[in-house]
Amino acid sequence: MCSHFHKVLITALFLSFAACARTDKPAAFAEKHYLEPPKQEKIPASETALRVCADPNNMPFSNSKGEGFENRIASLIGGDLKMPVEYTWWAQRRGFFRNTLKAGTCDVVMGVPLSFELASTTRPYYRSTYVFVSRHDRSLDIASLNDVRLKSLKIGVQMIGDDGTNAPPAHALANRGIIDNVRGYTVYGNYSDANPTGKIIDAVESGEVDLAIVWGPLGGYFASGQRVPLDIRPVTPQMDLPYLPFVYDISVGVRRGEDDLKSRIEAVLDRRRGDIDKILADYHVPRVDGVPMPVNKGGV
């Protein structure tokens, strides 16, 4: 969420409006006060390749070398369907789905939150959570947003954009009045660097911040490669009231109407469940769907 989301997970806000009909005209000539939905041209999915759109510099999810876990899962799906995987690379920014899946440059986007508004989503293939990341030698062992120590510790969080689209940790901390000791790291990073999203975990290792609150797959992957051991703890509560979730089901996204492709991908996800779980474990993805949390011993 976005993956993705992150993969980046951005909440879309929709505005609705109503207008009153004029009373000085007969009912037969009442004006329409609603907008017709735009006509969407049917774009059929490829029958010869699994066409995937992905970010070329977004580890641990994907990169142009095919090194991300979403790359590996896409290859597994393509292999099972006996279809080559063809990529269209596009940085995951605002407009990603409009310029890729909706435009027909691909048929599949990996790592999409379940029930995502801009795609039809398969059954989830994993469920993960935001996590606290801290140095093991600090013995902080923080696992709750309500821990009073968060008011004094230096905390790293990822910033997406304006206040309306920041990631859940930024909102949850602000709701608790925890602002002055929070340091923001752009979720996009410096895109010219390798692994730009890993900078927030580097900051934990170096002591620039005391801990970070990040999306689990990102935290687990980059924490496993640090020179000193880092601790990973799932964020609680999983749902910060009134409605701010920290746990998400992650699926494969296809264009709406592509029910056949969606069904075939779901069949692969079912058949290859064990292989997918192995890939996710290899990348230290924290799970909250009955699969044990990976053990992070740190060090390189």
Secondary structure, DSSP 8 states (H G I E B T S, - for coil): --BBTTB---------------SSS-GGG----S------------SSSEEEEE-TEETTTEETTS-SHHHHHHHHHHHHTT--EEEEE---STTHHHHTTTTTS-SEEEEEETT-TTSEE-S-SEEEEEEEEEEGGGT----BTT-GGGGTS-EEEEE-SSGGG--HHHHHHHHTT--TTEEEEESS--TTSSSGGGHHHHHHHHTSSSEEEEEHHHHHHHHTTSSS-EEEEE-B-SEETTTEE-EEEEEEEE-TT-HHHHHHHHHHHHHTHHHHHHHHHHTT----SSS---------
